[in-house]
């Protein structure tokens, strides 16, 4: 069974809120670092795969550019895991 998480970017104003919701909704440890390294470690080692992350309303966000490094990392994780981690942007 594929584990799934959907985050609504109408409720995510900035990168720190993305990390907070991601860690909270997945019950990651309180030691989650709220940075790209911690996100990579979570996806490639802490979260059970297969896993699908959907970013809803991302294209309607007032400042999607602030998430560019984060999106790049998520796309790289798709490649690194041979698609066991899947990113969907709506």
C-alpha positions as CSV (number, residue, x, y, z in Angstrom):
1,X,0.0,0.0,0.0
2,X,1.3,3.4,-0.9
3,X,1.6,5.9,1.9
4,X,0.3,9.3,0.9
5,X,0.5,12.9,2.1
6,X,-1.3,15.8,0.6
7,X,-0.3,19.4,1.6
8,X,-2.5,22.3,0.7
9,X,-0.5,25.4,-0.3
10,X,-3.4,27.7,0.6
11,X,-2.3,27.0,4.2
12,X,1.5,27.2,3.6
13,X,2.7,30.8,3.3
14,X,6.5,30.1,3.6
15,X,9.1,27.3,3.6
16,X,9.1,26.9,7.4
17,X,5.4,26.1,7.4
18,X,6.0,23.5,4.8
19,X,8.5,21.8,7.0
20,X,6.2,22.1,10.0
21,X,3.3,20.5,8.3
22,X,5.4,17.8,6.6
23,X,7.0,16.7,9.9
24,X,3.8,17.0,11.9
25,X,1.6,15.1,9.5
26,X,4.1,12.3,9.2
27,X,4.9,12.2,12.9
28,X,8.6,12.7,12.3
29,X,10.8,12.9,15.4
30,X,11.0,16.2,17.2
31,X,14.6,16.3,16.0
32,X,13.5,16.9,12.4
33,X,15.8,19.7,11.3
34,X,13.4,21.8,9.1
35,X,15.9,22.1,6.3
36,X,16.7,20.4,3.0
37,X,19.1,17.9,4.5
38,X,16.5,16.7,7.1
39,X,13.9,16.5,4.3
40,X,16.2,14.4,2.2
41,X,17.1,12.1,5.1
42,X,13.3,11.7,5.9
43,X,12.4,10.8,2.3
44,X,15.3,8.5,1.7
45,X,15.5,6.8,5.1
46,X,12.8,7.6,7.6
47,X,9.6,7.4,5.6
48,X,8.3,4.0,4.4
49,X,8.3,3.7,0.7
50,X,6.4,3.7,-1.6
51,X,5.3,7.2,-0.7
52,X,3.4,9.9,-2.7
53,X,3.5,13.6,-1.8
54,X,0.9,15.8,-3.4
55,X,1.3,19.6,-3.3
56,X,-2.2,21.0,-3.9
57,X,-2.7,24.5,-5.1
58,X,1.0,25.0,-5.4
59,X,0.7,26.9,-8.7
60,X,-1.7,29.4,-7.2
61,X,0.7,30.3,-4.3
62,X,1.6,34.0,-4.1
63,X,5.3,33.2,-4.1
64,X,6.1,29.7,-5.4
65,X,9.7,30.7,-6.2
66,X,10.6,30.6,-2.5
67,X,10.1,26.8,-2.7
68,X,12.4,26.2,-5.7
69,X,15.2,24.5,-3.8
70,X,12.6,22.3,-2.0
71,X,10.9,21.3,-5.3
72,X,14.3,20.5,-6.8
73,X,15.1,18.2,-3.9
74,X,11.8,16.5,-4.1
75,X,12.3,15.8,-7.8
76,X,15.8,14.5,-7.1
77,X,14.4,12.2,-4.5
78,X,12.0,10.7,-7.1
79,X,15.0,9.9,-9.3
80,X,17.1,8.6,-6.4
81,X,14.4,6.3,-5.2
82,X,13.5,5.1,-8.7
83,X,10.0,6.4,-8.3
84,X,9.3,4.8,-4.9
85,X,8.9,8.4,-3.7
86,X,6.5,10.2,-6.0
87,X,5.8,14.0,-6.2
88,X,2.6,15.4,-7.6
89,X,2.2,19.1,-8.0
90,X,-1.3,20.4,-8.6
